[in-house]
Structures are given as C-alpha cells and as structure tokens.
Amino acid sequence: MFAKGIAALRDRLTSMKSERNKGKAEGKAEDICQYLEARLGAESQALQDSVHTIADLDTLSQIMKRILIGSPLDEVIALIRDNLITQ
C-alpha cells in the first residue's frame, strides 16, 4: 500500500514538472514571436506559427539565446526553420 502511495506521488511530481516545462516553453515561444513581430511585422506570422509548433524547451531556449546575444535575424530564422525540419 505504501509503495502505491509513493508511485502515485512520483507520477504527480512528474506531471507537475511536465506542466511547468510546457508553460516555460509557451512563454519562450511567445517571447520569440514578439521579437519576430518587432523585427518583421505582419510578414512574420507564418514564422510565428512555426515557432508555436516547437514544444522542446531546450530548442526554444537555444533560439532565445541567439536572440539575446544579438545574432543576425537571418541566423535566428534559419535556426527556427532547421528545428522544424528535424522535428
């Protein structure tokens, strides 16, 4: 009985971590989209839609790092497109 309680707790903690990471990913995707909107305006909509399909937090973090260090816009766009191809 005790083992079942521990297993249930472990499952709940895993679920909470997954939800937290999902929220972080959504926030990073939104930040990336705001950057694209600021740089490209309405022309960025298709690219923004693509960003919202990226669910991997590490990938989104890598894109944000490129933005924050001031990488050229074409490098950021290439990184987004490269990650869409590998998904």
GISUL-V577240 format. One record per pair of residues at least 6 apart in sequence whose C-alpha atoms are under 7 Angstrom apart, sorted by the first residue. I is the first residue (numbers start at 1). J is the second residue. Records with the same first field share a line. If there is no record, write none. Layout:
BEGIN
I = J ; J
END
This chain:
BEGIN
21 = 57
25 = 55 ; 56 ; 57 ; 60
28 = 60
29 = 51 ; 52 ; 60
32 = 64
33 = 48
36 = 44
37 = 44
51 = 80
63 = 76 ; 79
66 = 76
67 = 76
END
